[in-house]
């Protein structure tokens, strides 16, 4: 009897130990996803949900793979959940692409300002010179190409256009819901920036970039491309883009600047 009682005591002790170890494991990693609770709290993942972002991969697995993120369901932005993606770290190339082929500085003659001295109904042919003479301003002229689409105004459903931005701004900020500033364009090449002079180039900007945007100004992922900016003094004397009173390569109605 004594021997049998001893065996029962050992079995009970082992069972109690296993239960304690299981409880400890649950305390350390309640959802059993391979990521300890303390790490989950630090990362912002849910310690009670093994797949916090719902992409089909456990948080612990995503935490061990450098390119994955347990809080981002589609890290390469290709529209396929990481758990269903054959190559979750590399996005498929978008059929829509834009590329800057050249950037140069040009002089543009701006419109004169002031009153011509005549009111409505008076003869404008005898009007005196404008109150202020037209002046020349410097702008970027950007030659670019597009593949898979023809830029169209955002008012056209399911259309695409391009956004231009400086590389001092991250790509994610070059469209909505980003903060900008960026300029949208829905015309053909070349694009003459109506807003930025060399002096307006942000500090630290070395390139001007283009990215494809949807009609609602959200960006098409993995379509951005950048081009080195010319030196501020690289303005050929003969360079001139038609401006006031002449044909212009830019359609003003299709251009605006968006500030965040």
Phi, psi and omega in degrees: 000320181299317181297317181296322179294325179294320179295321178296321179297318180296315180299318180295321180294316179297319180296319180294322179295316180298319179296320179294319179295320179296319178296322179294318179299318179295326179291320182283326182212080189299322183268003175054041179260004180089359179244114182304152182305318182299319179291322179298318179295322180291323181280337184094007176278169184268114181292351178253007179229114183294342181228082188299324183264359175068028182264002179093002178240135179297149179303320181296320178296313181295329179290339180269343181262117187307324185275349182265165182216120182293354178251004180232116187284340183217081189293332181266001173065027182263008178085004180246128179302144184304323181289343179251356185270127178297328178224079187294345183264354182229121181281146173292145181294129179292144176290346179259124181221151174224144182216130174280130181254340179194148174225130175220161177265135180227157175265136178235135177276120181275162180289146176290160179238161176109173182267142179274002176089359182239143178260184181299132178092352179266164187283109180286344181291336179260014183292144175290171179301155178303157182297329177227144181284149174301145177238157181264135176238159183256134180225163173275133171252121188243116174270134182210163176234157175231152178231131176087355179198159172247122183307131179226157180301149179301340180291344179276121183300141177059023180269173175228151174218190180238153173245135174254140180204159177276152183287358172285350177252134179291152181304322182295343179265000186268016178198181177278140008270023179295173186266349181071194003278149175212161179244132178263153180214136181232029179241191181270174179280143002272162175255127176252111184298118184275356189242326189257125171263169177305327180290337181275356179298127182299148178300132180090351180284128179241348182221156171248136188239159176230145177216147179280136180235150174280174182300331180270011176075007168285156187266149171273115187299149176060039176236004183280148178209141184240157183220139182298136177283145176288158176297146183303335182262009183273063181243104178301140182300325185275354184286130179202135176252132180307138182230235185301131177079003181228170176296140180240142179284351184254136175264099188304329183294342184259006185237137170208162177251133182249121177259142182284000000 
